[in-house]
């Protein structure tokens, strides 16, 4: 079972975040993790859906974290280019 990983930077209303897309050879879909937000794991049938799901999960997580002092959000402070897949 060979896994493939790809890192992308995505823009949300909360700022830029790095996501890690992982797929398994022979299977469809992607699992998505977010750097700086280890509690966020989501998935999508394709890259576009995976990015959309990640944005929604990030925004929800950040909103929840605003009401908690236990979790710190690590954002990417600078992005000079965007990646289109």
HELIX and SHEET records of a PDB file:
HELIX    1   1 UNK A   47  UNK A   65  1                                  19    
SHEET    1   A 4 UNK A   3  UNK A  12  0                                        
SHEET    2   A 4 UNK A  15  UNK A  24 -1                                        
SHEET    3   A 4 UNK A  30  UNK A  34 -1                                        
SHEET    4   A 4 UNK A  37  UNK A  44 -1                                        
END                                                                             
